[in-house]
Amino acid sequence: MADFHQEGIITTLHSLYEAFDTEEYLVNLERKLEEYSHHINISLLLPSLYSEVEEGDVLNNILRHIEQVNYIHSIVVALGGTSEKSEFKKTKDFFSRLKTSDRDVKIVWVEGPRIRNIFRKIQEAEISIGVKGKGQSVWIALGYMFAKEDSDVIALHDCDIQTYDRILLGRLIDPTANPNNDFEFCKGYYTRISPTERAMKGRVTRLLVTPFADTMTRITRNMGLPELSRFFSYHRTFNYPLAGEFSLTARLARNINIAYDWGLEVSTLSEVFKRVMPQKIAQIDLTPNYEHKHQDISLEEPQKGLHRMVMDIVKFYLNYARSHGLPLDDAFVDMISQTYYETALSFIKSYSDDSEVNDLFYDRYNEELMTKHFRGFLWDAWKQIKNAHSSTLIPSWNRVLYGIPGIYAQIIEAVEEDNQ
């Protein structure tokens, strides 16, 4: 259970309820959400790969919990990872158990022929649709939700959460659904400890994002770039910036650009930074511990696993920095990489001490080795983008509408025909 400490930039909502009766807390939480649902429409967006449907066990548990709640107005599943009609049908049948007389469920078949045709029409208007992946799937599913015009608050979470329960779902939604809070965006966070290994997880957050954001905060502040320093300090404030769980108002969601690669989570935080005052942003502790499917580092395959994740995140941060006034060249990026590495080593010392006092296993040598790899990935990311001027962001749906005024009707038609 976290304490009541506040960083001061955004509001942190702690898991103080854990000191009391959690069953009573869940009853009160869901009662509040059901009351809110009488006045606003709460929607749930689930980006899912077909492999997660096929494996079944984890996703079955998630659906079992969602089935028991009454405050969700609609559920949209962004299905990726298959172009086979039989697999789409299996997915539709799999999620159909969530449908009730008061709750609609739709599958957006991202790689199906109708949605691919929508993508072609958007590209013909010279609007980027990105490439296949979670970001593109989330983006097109949001387009469908906006076209339907029946969502006021949208929550999103991944479909590989092994420790999923109704408290996690309710707490994710509560801050943005509660009219008394006035939050427009809420990011989830959680402890990442493997119960089987008794070890810290969340490697990319711990060893890359946190020390990198810390490094860039100091560098930009010393260079007299206060806005960039505030930007990186803001990212540093989030306890788990790479968490795949967040909720936001539909009004905000219509205006944000979406990254189509592994930079989705940090780019979403960046879009919120540009559009929302800090008083309307929160992060919430969702669960005592969180487990999901882990990625391998894939040293020799830069398009896979943690290798690609780190590269995409670094590329986003470096592109953002130079587009907001930080002049980058080889020497400067080399300085950033070396400073990042030294900063990360100091964090590793802290992680090691924290693990020891909590009787956790901590492989300090392997953590330092991984950080050394991340430093190399940082340089590789820079080499890929230093002469490139393209963005990994897909434009917001408000911008798409300017180019293709009738696109919403076409998206509704495509999704509805797929789901017949």
Helices and strands as residue ranges (DSSP letters): E 11-13, G 16-19, H 22-36, E 42-49, H 50-55, H 57-66, E 74-80, H 85-95, G 96-98, E 104-109, H 113-124, H 134-148, E 153-156, H 166-177, E 185-189, E 193-194, E 199-200, H 203-204, I 205-209, H 210-222, H 226-237, E 246-249, H 250-253, E 258-259, H 264-275, G 278-280, E 281-285, H 305-323, H 330-357, H 364-385, E 393-394, H 397-403, H 407-418
